[in-house]
């Protein structure tokens, strides 16, 4: 399935991006679990969509097995923004959405300016796929998960961001959603 259905505002086509057991937990619309419920939730969302939306991934984690991945990021629209987590599963060679959760929040989360600046630097390095830039933001002996030190952090980042199919799927979904929302706003 291509993302054409998202561009066309086709809730049934969007639901096909989800695994059969997939779930969508949007911040302001009904929850959808399973194909029919995901389609109904997307139909409601598309009928009431904002005029603009943007999704910015912060990180992708791919399981060692290669069949499960998690994307973390932020999103924003004309009404505000928040955070999201999308879990992908590989089924028959294709990445499908197993679960997608979003929440509305303050842009800064109430964090002090120095923390917002550090986070912005981290996002910029991540989006540029700059492993060295990310590692430089950590203390020399920092511990991230079970990885210690800047060199190990750079290696971990490079390793976890190698699956081009997953990265391409996330980019296509965000671009298609943006086009669908634009089209919906123009037709509204």
Contact map, one row per residue, 1 for C-alpha under 8 A:
11100000000010011000000000000000000000000000000000000000000000000000000000000000000000000000000000000000000000000000000000000000000000000000000000000000000000000000000000000000000000000000
11111000000000000000000000000000000000000000000000000000000000000000000000000000000000000000000000000000000000000000000000000000000000000000000000000000000000000000000000000000000000000000
11111110000011000000000000000000000000000000000000000000000000000000000000000000000000000000000000000000000000000000000000000000000000000000000000000000000000000000000000011001000000000000
01111111000000000000000000000000000000000000000000000000000000000000000000000000000000000000000000000000000000000000000000000000000000000000000000000000000000000000000000000001000000000000
01111111111111000000000000000000000000000000000000000000000000000000000000000000000000000000000000000000000000000000000000000000000000000000000000000000000000000000000000000000000000000000
00111111111011000000000000000000000000000000000000000000000000000000000000000000000000000000000000000000000000000000000000000000000000000000000000000000000000000000000000000001101100000000
00111111110000000000000000000000000000000000000000000000000000000000000000000000000000000000000000000000000000000000000000000000000000000000000000000000000000000000000000000001111110100000
00011111110000000000000000000000000000000000000000000000000000000000000000000000000000000000000000000000000000000000000000000000000000000000000000000000000000000000000000000000000100100000
00001111111000000000000000000000000000000000010000000000000000000000000000000000000000000000000000000000000000000000000000000000000000000000000000000000000000000000000000000000000110010000
00001111111111000000000000000000000000000010000000000000000000000000000000000000000000000000000000000000000000000000000000000000000000000000000000000000000000000000000000000000000000000000
00001100111111100000000000000000000000110110010000000000000000000000000000000000000000000000000000000000000000000000000000000000000000000000000000000000000000000000000000000000000000000000
00001000011111110000000000000000000000100000000000000000000000000000000000000000000000000000000000000000000000000000000000000000000000000000000000000000000000000000000000000000000000000000
10101100011111111000000000000000000000000000000000000000000000000000000000000000000000000000000000000000000000000000000000000000000000000000000000000000000000000000000000000000000000000000
00101100011111111100000000000000000000100100000000000000000000000000000000000000000000000000000000000000000000000000000000000000000000000000000000000000000000000000000000000000000000000000
00000000001111111100000000000000001101100100000000000000000000000000000000000000000000000000000000000000000000000000000000000000000000000000000000000000000000000000000000000000000000000000
10000000000111111110000000000000001000000000000000000000000000000000000000000000000000000000000000000000000000000000000000000000000000000000000000000000000000000000000000000000000000000000
10000000000011111110000000000000000000000000000000000000000000000000000000000000000000000000000110000000000000000000000000000000000000000000000000000000000000000000000000000000000000000000
00000000000001111111111000000000001000000000000000000000000000000000000000000000000000000000000111100000000000000000000000000000000000000000000000000000000000000000000000000000000000000000
00000000000000011111110000000000000000000000000000000000000000000000000000000000000000001010000111000000000000000000000000000000000000000000000000000000000000000000000000000000000000000000
00000000000000000111110000000000011000000000000000000000000000000000000000000000000000000000000000000000000000000000000000000000000000000000000000000000000000000000000000000000000000000000
00000000000000000111111000000000111000000000000000000000000000000000000000000000000000000000000001000000000000000000000000000000000000000000000000000000000000000000000000000000000000000000
00000000000000000111111100000000111001000000000000000000000000000000000000000000000000000000000011100000000000000000000000000000000000000000000000000000000000000000000000000000000000000000
00000000000000000100111110000011110001000000000000000000000000000000000000000000000000000000000011110000000000000000000000000000000000000000000000000000000000000000000000000000000000000000
00000000000000000000011111000011100001001000000000000000000000000000000000000000000000000000000000111000000000000000000000000000000000000000000000000000000000000000000000000000000000000000
00000000000000000000001111101111000000000000000000000000000000000000000000000000000000000000000000111100000000000000000000000000000000000000000000000000000000000000000000000000000000000000
00000000000000000000000111111110000000000000000000000000000000000000000000000000000000000000000000011110000000000000000000000000000000000000000000000000000000000000000000000000000000000000
00000000000000000000000011111000000000000000000000000000000000000000000000000000000000000000000000001111000000000000000000000000000000000000000000000000000000000000000000000000000000000000
00000000000000000000000001111100000000000000000000000000000000000000000000000000000000000000000000000000000000000000000000000000000000000000000000000000000000000000000000000000000000000000
00000000000000000000000011111110000000001001100000000000000000000000000000000000000000000000000000000000000000000000000000000000000000000000000000000000000000000000000000000000000000000000
00000000000000000000000011011111000000001000000000000000000000000000000000000000000000000000000000000000000000000000000000000000000000000000000000000000000000000000000000000000000000000000
00000000000000000000001111001111100011001000000000000000000000000000000000000000000000000000000000000000000000000000000000000000000000000000000000000000000000000000000000000000000000000000
00000000000000000000001110000111111111111000000000000000000000000000000000000000000000000000000000000000000000000000000000000000000000000000000000000000000000000000000000000000000000000000
00000000000000000000111100000011111111000000000000000000000000000000000000000000000000000000000000000000000000000000000000000000000000000000000000000000000000000000000000000000000000000000
00000000000000000001111000000001111111000000000000000000000000000000000000000000000000000000000000000000000000000000000000000000000000000000000000000000000000000000000000000000000000000000
00000000000000110101110000000001111111100000000000000000000000000000000000000000000000000000000000000000000000000000000000000000000000000000000000000000000000000000000000000000000000000000
00000000000000100000000000000001111111110000000000000000000000000000000000000000000000000000000000000000000000000000000000000000000000000000000000000000000000000000000000000000000000000000
00000000000000000000000000000011111111111000000000000000000000000000000000000000000000000000000000000000000000000000000000000000000000000000000000000000000000000000000000000000000000000000
00000000000000100000011100000011111111111100000000000000000000000000000000000000000000000000000000000000000000000000000000000000000000000000000000000000000000000000000000000000000000000000
00000000001101100000000000000001001111111110000000000000000000000000000000000000000000000000000000000000000000000000000000000000000000000000000000000000000000000000000000000000000000000000
00000000001000000000000000000001000111111111000000000000000000000000000000000000000000000000000000000000000000000000000000000000000000000000000000000000000000000000000000000000000000000000
00000000000000000000000100001111000011111111100000000000000000000000000000000000000000000000000000000000000000000000000000000000000000000000000000000000000000000000000000000000000000000000
00000000001001100000000000000000000001111111110000000000000000000000000000000000000000000000000000000000000000000000000000000000000000000000000000000000000000000000000000000000000000000000
00000000011000000000000000000000000000111111111000000000000000000000000000000000000000000000000000000000000000000000000000000000000000000000000000000000000000000000000000000000000000000000
00000000000000000000000000001000000000011111111100000000000000000000000000000000000000000000000000000000000000000000000000000000000000000000000000000000000000000000000000000000000000000000
00000000000000000000000000001000000000001111111110000000000000000000000000000000000000000000000000000000000000000000000000000000000000000000000000000000000000000000000000000000000000000000
00000000101000000000000000000000000000000111111110000000000000000000000000000000000000000000000000000000000000000000000000000000000000000000000000000000000000000000000000000000000010010000
00000000000000000000000000000000000000000011111110000000000000000000000000000000000000000000000000000000000000000000000000000000000000000000000000000000000000000000000000000000000000000000
00000000000000000000000000000000000000000001111111000000000000000000000000000000000000000000000000000000000000000000000000000000000000000000000000000000000000000000000000000000000000000000
00000000000000000000000000000000000000000000111111100000000000000000000000000000000000000000000000000000000000000000000000000000000000000000000000000000000000000000000000000000000010011000
00000000000000000000000000000000000000000000000111111000000000000000000000001110000000000000000000000000000000000000000000000000000000000000000000000000000000000000000000000000000010001000
00000000000000000000000000000000000000000000000011111000000000000000000000001100000000000000000000000000000000000000000000000000000000000000000000000000000000000000000000000000000011011000
00000000000000000000000000000000000000000000000001111100000000000000000000001100000000000000000000000000000000000000000000000000000000000000000000000000000000000000000000000000010011000000
00000000000000000000000000000000000000000000000001111110000000000000000000111100000000000000000000000000000000000000000000000000000000000000000000000000000000000000000000000000110010000000
00000000000000000000000000000000000000000000000000011111000000000000000000111000000000000000000000000000000000000000000000000000000000000000000000000000000000000000000000000100010000000000
00000000000000000000000000000000000000000000000000001111100000000000000011110000000000000000000000000000000000000000000000000000000000000000000000000000000000000000000000000100000000000000
00000000000000000000000000000000000000000000000000000111110000000000000011100000000000000000000000000000000000000000000000000000000000000000000000000000000000000000000000000000000000000000
00000000000000000000000000000000000000000000000000000011111100000000001111000000000000000000000000000000000000000000000000000010000000000000000000000000000000000000000000000000000000000000
00000000000000000000000000000000000000000000000000000001111100000000001111000000000000000000000000000000000000000000000000100110000000000000000000000000000000000000000000000000000000000000
00000000000000000000000000000000000000000000000000000000111110000000001110000000000000000000000000000000000000000000000000000100000000000000000000000000000000000000000000000000000000000000
00000000000000000000000000000000000000000000000000000000111111000000111100000000000000000000000000000000000000000000000000000000000000000000000000000000000000011000000000000000000000000000
00000000000000000000000000000000000000000000000000000000001111100000111000000000000000000000000000000000000000000000000000000000000000000000000000000000000000011000000000000000000000000000
00000000000000000000000000000000000000000000000000000000000111110111110000000000000000000000000000000000000000000000000000000000000000000000000000000000000000011010000000000000000000000000
00000000000000000000000000000000000000000000000000000000000011111111100000000000000000000000000000000000000000000000000000000000000000000000000000000000000000000000000000000000000000000000
00000000000000000000000000000000000000000000000000000000000001111100000000000000000000000000000000000000000000000000000000000000000000000000000000000000000000000000000000000000000000000000
00000000000000000000000000000000000000000000000000000000000000111111000000000000000000000000000000000000000000000000000000000000000000000000000000000000000000000000000000000000000000000000
00000000000000000000000000000000000000000000000000000000000001111111100000000000000000000100000000000000000000000000000000000000000000000000000000000000000000000000000000000000000000000000
00000000000000000000000000000000000000000000000000000000000001101111100000000000000000001110000000000000000000000000000000000000000000000000000000000000000000000000000000000000000000000000
00000000000000000000000000000000000000000000000000000000000001101111110000000000000000111100000000000000000000000000000000000000000000000000000000000000000000000000000000000000000000000000
00000000000000000000000000000000000000000000000000000000000111100111111000000000000000111000000000000000000000000000000000000000000000000000000000000000000000000000010000000000000000000000
00000000000000000000000000000000000000000000000000000000000111000001111100000000000011110000000000000000000000000000000000000000000000000000000000000000000000000000000000000000000000000000
00000000000000000000000000000000000000000000000000000000111110000000111110000000000011100000000000000000000000000000000000000000000000000000000000000000000000000000000000000000000000000000
00000000000000000000000000000000000000000000000000000000111100000000011111000000001111000000000000000000000000000000000000000000000000000000000000000000000000000000000000000000000000000000
00000000000000000000000000000000000000000000000000000011111000000000001111100000001110000000000000000000000000000000000000000000000000000000000000000000000000000000000000000000000000000000
00000000000000000000000000000000000000000000000000000011110000000000000111110000111100000000000000000000000000000000000000000000000000000000000000000000000000000000000000000000000000000000
00000000000000000000000000000000000000000000000000001111000000000000000011111000111100000000000000000000000000000000000000000000000000000000000000000000000000000000000000000000000000000000
00000000000000000000000000000000000000000000000000001110000000000000000001111111110000000000000000000000000000000000000000000000000000000000000000000000000000000000000000000000000000000000
00000000000000000000000000000000000000000000000001111100000000000000000000111111100000000000000000000000000000000000000000000000000000000000000000000000000000000000000000000000000000000000
00000000000000000000000000000000000000000000000001111000000000000000000000011111000000000000000000000000000000000000000000000000000000000000000000000000000000000000000000000000000000000000
00000000000000000000000000000000000000000000000001000000000000000000000000011111100000000000000000000000000000000000000000000000000000000000000000000000000000000000000000000000000000000000
00000000000000000000000000000000000000000000000000000000000000000000000000011111110000000000000000000001111000000000000000000000000000000000000000000000000000000000000000000000000000000000
00000000000000000000000000000000000000000000000000000000000000000000000001111011111000000000000000000001111000000000000000000000000000000000000000000000000000000000000000000000000000000000
00000000000000000000000000000000000000000000000000000000000000000000000001110001111100000000000000000111111000000000000000000000000000000000000000000000000000000000000000000000000000000000
00000000000000000000000000000000000000000000000000000000000000000000000111100000111110000000000000000111100000000000000000000000000000000000000000000000000000000000000000000000000000000000
00000000000000000000000000000000000000000000000000000000000000000000000111100000011111000000000000011110000000000000000000000000000000000000000000000000000000000000000000000000000000000000
00000000000000000000000000000000000000000000000000000000000000000000011110000000001111100000000000011100000000000000000000000000000000000000000000000000000000000000000000000000000000000000
00000000000000000000000000000000000000000000000000000000000000000000011100000000000111110000000011111000000000000000000000000000000000000000000000000000000000000000000000000000000000000000
00000000000000000000000000000000000000000000000000000000000000000001111000000000000011111000000011110000000000000000000000000000000000000000000000000000000000000000000000000000000000000000
00000000000000000000000000000000000000000000000000000000000000000001110000000000000001111100001111100000000000000000000000000000000000000000000000000000000000000000000000000000000000000000
00000000000000000010000000000000000000000000000000000000000000000011100000000000000000111110001111000000000000000000000000000000000000000000000000000000000000000000000000000000000000000000
00000000000000000000000000000000000000000000000000000000000000000111000000000000000000011111111100000000000000000000000000000000000000000000000000000000000000000000000000000000000000000000
00000000000000000010000000000000000000000000000000000000000000000010000000000000000000001111111100000000000000000000000000000000000000000000000000000000000000000000000000000000000000000000
00000000000000000000000000000000000000000000000000000000000000000000000000000000000000000111110000000000000000000000000000000000000000000000000000000000000000000000000000000000000000000000
00000000000000000000000000000000000000000000000000000000000000000000000000000000000000000111111000000000000000000000000000000000000000000000000000000000000000000000000000000000000000000000
00000000000000000000000000000000000000000000000000000000000000000000000000000000000000000111111100000000000000000000000000000000000000000000000000000000000000000000000000000000000000000000
00000000000000000000000000000000000000000000000000000000000000000000000000000000000000011110111110000000000000000000000000000000000000000000000000000000000000000000110010000000000000000000
00000000000000001110000000000000000000000000000000000000000000000000000000000000000000011110011111000000000000000000000000000000000000000000000000000000000000000000000000000000000000000000
00000000000000001110011000000000000000000000000000000000000000000000000000000000000001111000001111110000000000000000000000000000000000000000000000000000000000000000000000000000000000000000
00000000000000000110111000000000000000000000000000000000000000000000000000000000000001111000000111110000000000000000000000000000000000000000000000000000000000000000000000000000000000000000
00000000000000000100011110000000000000000000000000000000000000000000000000000000000001110000000011111000000000000000000000000000000000000000000000000000000000000000000000000000000000000000
00000000000000000000001111000000000000000000000000000000000000000000000000000000000111100000000011111100000000000000000000000000000000000000000000000000000000000000000000000000000000000000
00000000000000000000000111100000000000000000000000000000000000000000000000000000000111000000000000111110000000000000000000000000000000000000000000000000000000000000000000000000000000000000
00000000000000000000000011100000000000000000000000000000000000000000000000000000011110000000000000011111000000000000000000000000000000000000000000000000000000000000000000000000000000000000
00000000000000000000000001100000000000000000000000000000000000000000000000000000011100000000000000001111100000000000000000000000000000000000000000000000000000000000000000000000000000000000
00000000000000000000000000100000000000000000000000000000000000000000000000000001111000000000000000000111110000000000000000000000000000000000000000000000000000000000000000000000000000000000
00000000000000000000000000000000000000000000000000000000000000000000000000000001111000000000000000000011111010000000000000000000000000000000000000000000000000000000000000000000000000000000
00000000000000000000000000000000000000000000000000000000000000000000000000000001110000000000000000000001111111000000000000000000000000000000000000000000000000000000000000000000000000000000
00000000000000000000000000000000000000000000000000000000000000000000000000000001110000000000000000000000111111000000000000000000000000000000000000000000000000000000000000000000000000000000
00000000000000000000000000000000000000000000000000000000000000000000000000000000000000000000000000000000011111100001000000000000000000000000000000000000000000000000000000000000000000000000
00000000000000000000000000000000000000000000000000000000000000000000000000000000000000000000000000000000111111100000000000000000000000000000000000000000000000000000000000000000000000000000
00000000000000000000000000000000000000000000000000000000000000000000000000000000000000000000000000000000011111110000000000000000000000000000000000000000000000000000000000000000000000000000
00000000000000000000000000000000000000000000000000000000000000000000000000000000000000000000000000000000000111111011000000000000000000000000000000000000000000000000000000000000000000000000
00000000000000000000000000000000000000000000000000000000000000000000000000000000000000000000000000000000000001111111000000000000000000000000000000000000000000000000000000000000000000000000
00000000000000000000000000000000000000000000000000000000000000000000000000000000000000000000000000000000000000111111100000000000000000000000000000000000000000000000000000000000000000000000
00000000000000000000000000000000000000000000000000000000000000000000000000000000000000000000000000000000000000011111110000000000000000000000000000000000000000000000000000000000000000000000
00000000000000000000000000000000000000000000000000000000000000000000000000000000000000000000000000000000000000111111111000000000000000000000000000000000000000000000000000000000000000000000
00000000000000000000000000000000000000000000000000000000000000000000000000000000000000000000000000000000000100111111111100000000000000000000000000000000000000000000000000000000000000000000
00000000000000000000000000000000000000000000000000000000000000000000000000000000000000000000000000000000000000001111111110000000000000000000000000000000000000000000000000000000000000000000
00000000000000000000000000000000000000000000000000000000000000000000000000000000000000000000000000000000000000000111111111000000000000001000000000000000000000000000000000000000000000000000
00000000000000000000000000000000000000000000000000000000000000000000000000000000000000000000000000000000000000000011111111100000000000000000000000000000000000000000000000000000000000000000
00000000000000000000000000000000000000000000000000000000000000000000000000000000000000000000000000000000000000000001111111110000000000000000000000000000000000000000000000000000000000000000
00000000000000000000000000000000000000000000000000000000000000000000000000000000000000000000000000000000000000000000111111111000000000000000000000000000000000000000000000000000000000000000
00000000000000000000000000000000000000000000000000000000000000000000000000000000000000000000000000000000000000000000011111111100000011001000000000000000000000000000000000000000000000000000
00000000000000000000000000000000000000000000000000000000010000000000000000000000000000000000000000000000000000000000001111111110000000000000000000000000000000000000000000000000000000000000
00000000000000000000000000000000000000000000000000000000000000000000000000000000000000000000000000000000000000000000000111111111000000000000000000000000000000000000000000000000000000000000
00000000000000000000000000000000000000000000000000000000000000000000000000000000000000000000000000000000000000000000000011111111111011000000000000000000000000000000000000000000000000000000
00000000000000000000000000000000000000000000000000000000011000000000000000000000000000000000000000000000000000000000000001111111111001000000000000000000000000000000000000000000000000000000
00000000000000000000000000000000000000000000000000000000110000000000000000000000000000000000000000000000000000000000000000111111110000000000000000000000000000000000000000000000000000000000
00000000000000000000000000000000000000000000000000000000000000000000000000000000000000000000000000000000000000000000000000011111110000000000000000000000000000000000000000000000000000000000
00000000000000000000000000000000000000000000000000000000000000000000000000000000000000000000000000000000000000000000000000001111111000000000000000000000000000000000000000000000000000000000
00000000000000000000000000000000000000000000000000000000000000000000000000000000000000000000000000000000000000000000000000001111111111000000000000000000000000000000000000000000000000000000
00000000000000000000000000000000000000000000000000000000000000000000000000000000000000000000000000000000000000000000000000001100111111100000000000000000111011000000000000000000000000000000
00000000000000000000000000000000000000000000000000000000000000000000000000000000000000000000000000000000000000000000000000000000011111110000000000000000010000000000000000000000000000000000
00000000000000000000000000000000000000000000000000000000000000000000000000000000000000000000000000000000000000000000000001001000011111111000000000000000000000000000000000000000000000000000
00000000000000000000000000000000000000000000000000000000000000000000000000000000000000000000000000000000000000000000000001001100011111111100000000000000010000000000000000000000000000000000
00000000000000000000000000000000000000000000000000000000000000000000000000000000000000000000000000000000000000000000000000000000001111111100000000000110110000000000000000000000000000000000
00000000000000000000000000000000000000000000000000000000000000000000000000000000000000000000000000000000000000000000000000000000000111111110000000000100000000000000000000000000000000000000
00000000000000000000000000000000000000000000000000000000000000000000000000000000000000000000000000000000000000000000010001000000000011111110000000000000000000000000000000000000000000000000
00000000000000000000000000000000000000000000000000000000000000000000000000000000000000000000000000000000000000000000000000000000000001111111110000000100000000000000000000000000000000000000
00000000000000000000000000000000000000000000000000000000000000000000000000000000000000000000000000000000000000000000000000000000000000011111110000001100000000000000000000000000000000000000
00000000000000000000000000000000000000000000000000000000000000000000000000000000000000000000000000000000000000000000000000000000000000000111110000001100000000000000000000000000000000000000
00000000000000000000000000000000000000000000000000000000000000000000000000000000000000000000000000000000000000000000000000000000000000000111111000011100000000000000000000000000000000000000
00000000000000000000000000000000000000000000000000000000000000000000000000000000000000000000000000000000000000000000000000000000000000000111111100011100000000000000000000000000000000000000
00000000000000000000000000000000000000000000000000000000000000000000000000000000000000000000000000000000000000000000000000000000000000000000111111111000000000000000000000000000000000000000
00000000000000000000000000000000000000000000000000000000000000000000000000000000000000000000000000000000000000000000000000000000000000000000011111110000100000000000000000000000000000000000
00000000000000000000000000000000000000000000000000000000000000000000000000000000000000000000000000000000000000000000000000000000000000000000001111100000000000000000000000000000000000000000
00000000000000000000000000000000000000000000000000000000000000000000000000000000000000000000000000000000000000000000000000000000000000000000001111110000000000000000000000000000000000000000
00000000000000000000000000000000000000000000000000000000000000000000000000000000000000000000000000000000000000000000000000000000000000000000001111111001100100000000000000000000000000000000
00000000000000000000000000000000000000000000000000000000000000000000000000000000000000000000000000000000000000000000000000000000000000000000111101111101100000000000000000000000000000000000
00000000000000000000000000000000000000000000000000000000000000000000000000000000000000000000000000000000000000000000000000000000000000000011111000111111100000000000000000000000000000000000
00000000000000000000000000000000000000000000000000000000000000000000000000000000000000000000000000000000000000000000000000000000000000110111110000011111110000000000000000000000000000000000
00000000000000000000000000000000000000000000000000000000000000000000000000000000000000000000000000000000000000000000000000000000000000100000000000001111111000000000000000000000000000000000
00000000000000000000000000000000000000000000000000000000000000000000000000000000000000000000000000000000000000000000000000000000000000000000000000111111111100000000000000000000000000000000
00000000000000000000000000000000000000000000000000000000000000000000000000000000000000000000000000000000000000000000000000000000001000100000000100111111111110000000000000000000000000000000
00000000000000000000000000000000000000000000000000000000000000000000000000000000000000000000000000000000000000000000000000000000001101100000000000000111111111000000000000000000000000000000
00000000000000000000000000000000000000000000000000000000000000000000000000000000000000000000000000000000000000000000000000000000001000000000000000000011111111100000000000000000000000000000
00000000000000000000000000000000000000000000000000000000000000000000000000000000000000000000000000000000000000000000000000000000000000000000000000100001111111110000000000000000000000000000
00000000000000000000000000000000000000000000000000000000000000000000000000000000000000000000000000000000000000000000000000000000001000000000000000000000111111111000000000000000000000000000
00000000000000000000000000000000000000000000000000000000000000000000000000000000000000000000000000000000000000000000000000000000001000000000000000000000011111111100000000000000000000000000
00000000000000000000000000000000000000000000000000000000000000000000000000000000000000000000000000000000000000000000000000000000000000000000000000000000001111111100000000000000000000000000
00000000000000000000000000000000000000000000000000000000000111000000000000000000000000000000000000000000000000000000000000000000000000000000000000000000000111111110000000000000000000000000
00000000000000000000000000000000000000000000000000000000000111000000000000000000000000000000000000000000000000000000000000000000000000000000000000000000000011111111001000000000000000000000
00000000000000000000000000000000000000000000000000000000000000000000000000000000000000000000000000000000000000000000000000000000000000000000000000000000000001111111000000000000000000000000
00000000000000000000000000000000000000000000000000000000000001000000000000000000000000000000000000000000000000000000000000000000000000000000000000000000000000011111111000000000000000000000
00000000000000000000000000000000000000000000000000000000000000000000000000000000000000000000000000000000000000000000000000000000000000000000000000000000000000001111111100000000000000000000
00000000000000000000000000000000000000000000000000000000000000000000000000000000000000000000001000000000000000000000000000000000000000000000000000000000000000000011111110000000000000000000
00000000000000000000000000000000000000000000000000000000000000000000100000000000000000000000001000000000000000000000000000000000000000000000000000000000000000000011111111000000000000000000
00000000000000000000000000000000000000000000000000000000000000000000000000000000000000000000000000000000000000000000000000000000000000000000000000000000000000001011111111100000000000000000
00000000000000000000000000000000000000000000000000000000000000000000000000000000000000000000000000000000000000000000000000000000000000000000000000000000000000000001111111110000000000000000
00000000000000000000000000000000000000000000000000000000000000000000000000000000000000000000001000000000000000000000000000000000000000000000000000000000000000000000111111111000000000000000
00000000000000000000000000000000000000000000000000000000000000000000000000000000000000000000000000000000000000000000000000000000000000000000000000000000000000000000011111111100000000000000
00000000000000000000000000000000000000000000000000000000000000000000000000000000000000000000000000000000000000000000000000000000000000000000000000000000000000000000001111111110000000000000
00100000000000000000000000000000000000000000000000000000000000000000000000000000000000000000000000000000000000000000000000000000000000000000000000000000000000000000000111111111000000000000
00100000000000000000000000000000000000000000000000000000000000000000000000000000000000000000000000000000000000000000000000000000000000000000000000000000000000000000000011111111100000000000
00000000000000000000000000000000000000000000000000000110000000000000000000000000000000000000000000000000000000000000000000000000000000000000000000000000000000000000000001111111110000000000
00000000000000000000000000000000000000000000000000000000000000000000000000000000000000000000000000000000000000000000000000000000000000000000000000000000000000000000000000111111111000000000
00110110000000000000000000000000000000000000000000000000000000000000000000000000000000000000000000000000000000000000000000000000000000000000000000000000000000000000000000011111111100000000
00000110000000000000000000000000000000000000000000001000000000000000000000000000000000000000000000000000000000000000000000000000000000000000000000000000000000000000000000001111111110000000
00000010000000000000000000000000000000000000000000011100000000000000000000000000000000000000000000000000000000000000000000000000000000000000000000000000000000000000000000000111111111000000
00000110000000000000000000000000000000000000000000000000000000000000000000000000000000000000000000000000000000000000000000000000000000000000000000000000000000000000000000000011111111100000
00000111100000000000000000000000000000000000000000000000000000000000000000000000000000000000000000000000000000000000000000000000000000000000000000000000000000000000000000000001111111110000
00000010100000000000000000000000000000000000010011111000000000000000000000000000000000000000000000000000000000000000000000000000000000000000000000000000000000000000000000000000111111111000
00000000000000000000000000000000000000000000000000110000000000000000000000000000000000000000000000000000000000000000000000000000000000000000000000000000000000000000000000000000011111111100
00000011000000000000000000000000000000000000000000000000000000000000000000000000000000000000000000000000000000000000000000000000000000000000000000000000000000000000000000000000001111111110
00000000100000000000000000000000000000000000010010100000000000000000000000000000000000000000000000000000000000000000000000000000000000000000000000000000000000000000000000000000000111111111
00000000000000000000000000000000000000000000000011100000000000000000000000000000000000000000000000000000000000000000000000000000000000000000000000000000000000000000000000000000000011111111
00000000000000000000000000000000000000000000000000000000000000000000000000000000000000000000000000000000000000000000000000000000000000000000000000000000000000000000000000000000000001111111
00000000000000000000000000000000000000000000000000000000000000000000000000000000000000000000000000000000000000000000000000000000000000000000000000000000000000000000000000000000000000111111
00000000000000000000000000000000000000000000000000000000000000000000000000000000000000000000000000000000000000000000000000000000000000000000000000000000000000000000000000000000000000011111
